[in-house]
Amino acid sequence: MRRLALIALILLSACGLGPGLAPLGAGGGTSPATSLYLREIVGRYAPAPICAGQEFQVEFAPDSVYLGETGCNIAAMRPIPGGVALDLAACRAEGTPAPARSLEVTPQPDGSLTLASPARTRSVQPCFD
């Protein structure tokens, strides 16, 4: 009987030695780039804060990006100094396939984003409408 109690005590103490779980909401399995993207970038943006009527608008969703009329899936995300680099794939422009592309997104202190692609760099503001 004593032996059974000792084995039970050993088994119970071993339960506390397993891998620790991240507290809820702590993003235990989220990379730093993904955390930054979800926390500071996801949303709608345009060159001016009133997006209605703007020809160029950008929408960052958790798994995709819309740049004007072109929507792409996020294939990969990696950290860059101050922001994230997105590899965009399976792009479609107005229903037709469009080339894959890359985009560097850097949040600015005023809430705007700097978007840099091989073709150009531009600044966009969060939409307030």
C-alpha positions in Angstrom: 0.0 0.0 0.0 2.8 2.4 0.8 4.4 1.5 -2.5 1.2 2.5 -4.4 1.0 5.8 -2.5 4.6 6.5 -3.4 4.1 5.7 -7.1 0.9 7.9 -7.1 2.9 10.8 -5.5 5.7 10.5 -8.2 3.1 10.4 -11.0 1.3 13.5 -9.6 4.6 15.5 -9.2 5.6 14.6 -12.8 2.5 16.3 -14.1 3.9 19.6 -13.1 7.2 19.0 -15.0 5.7 18.9 -18.5 6.0 21.7 -21.0 4.4 24.9 -19.8 1.5 26.3 -21.7 1.4 30.0 -22.8 -1.3 31.9 -21.0 -4.4 32.7 -23.0 -3.9 35.7 -25.2 -0.1 35.6 -24.9 0.4 34.4 -28.6 2.5 31.4 -27.5 2.9 30.1 -31.1 3.0 33.4 -32.9 6.2 34.7 -34.5 7.3 38.3 -33.7 6.6 39.2 -37.3 3.0 37.8 -37.2 2.4 39.5 -33.8 3.5 42.9 -35.2 1.4 42.4 -38.3 -1.8 41.4 -36.4 -1.3 44.1 -33.7 -0.2 47.1 -35.7 -0.9 46.6 -39.4 -4.2 44.7 -40.0 -6.8 47.3 -41.2 -7.8 49.6 -44.1 -5.5 52.4 -45.3 -5.3 55.0 -48.1 -3.2 58.1 -49.0 -5.7 60.2 -47.0 -7.6 59.2 -43.8 -11.0 59.5 -45.5 -10.9 56.4 -47.7 -14.3 56.9 -49.4 -13.6 57.9 -53.0 -9.9 57.2 -52.9 -8.7 55.4 -56.0 -5.9 53.6 -54.1 -6.8 51.7 -50.9 -5.0 49.0 -49.1 -6.6 46.4 -46.8 -4.5 44.2 -44.6 -6.4 41.1 -43.4 -5.0 38.3 -41.2 -4.3 36.1 -44.3 -4.5 38.3 -47.3 -3.8 41.8 -48.7 -5.8 43.9 -51.1 -3.7 46.6 -52.9 -6.3 48.6 -54.9 -8.1 46.1 -57.2 -5.5 43.3 -56.6 -6.0 40.8 -53.8 -3.3 38.4 -52.7 -2.8 35.7 -50.1 0.1 36.1 -47.7 2.4 33.2 -48.5 5.2 34.1 -46.1 6.0 36.8 -43.5 9.4 37.7 -42.1 10.6 40.5 -39.8 12.6 43.5 -41.2 13.9 46.4 -39.1 10.8 48.1 -37.8 8.2 46.1 -39.8 7.5 43.0 -41.8 8.1 41.8 -45.3 5.2 40.0 -47.0 5.5 37.5 -49.8 2.2 37.7 -51.6 1.0 34.9 -53.9 -2.2 33.7 -55.7 -2.9 37.3 -56.6 -5.9 38.3 -58.7 -6.7 41.6 -60.2 -10.3 42.2 -61.1 -10.8 38.4 -61.3 -7.8 37.6 -63.5 -4.5 36.1 -62.2 -1.8 38.6 -61.4 1.9 38.1 -60.6 3.1 37.3 -57.1 4.8 40.2 -55.4 6.6 41.2 -52.3 5.8 44.2 -50.0 7.7 45.6 -47.0 5.4 47.3 -44.5 6.7 49.6 -41.8 4.4 51.2 -39.1 5.2 54.8 -38.3 4.8 56.6 -35.0 1.9 58.7 -36.3 -0.1 55.5 -37.2 0.7 55.6 -41.0 2.4 52.8 -42.8 5.3 53.0 -45.3 4.8 50.5 -48.1 7.9 49.5 -50.1 7.9 47.3 -53.1 10.5 46.9 -55.8 8.5 49.3 -58.0 7.8 52.2 -55.5 7.5 53.4 -51.9 4.4 55.2 -50.6 2.8 56.2 -47.3 -0.7 55.4 -46.4 -2.9 56.5 -43.5 -5.5 54.5 -41.5 -9.0 54.9 -42.7 -11.4 56.7 -40.3 -14.6 56.4 -42.3 
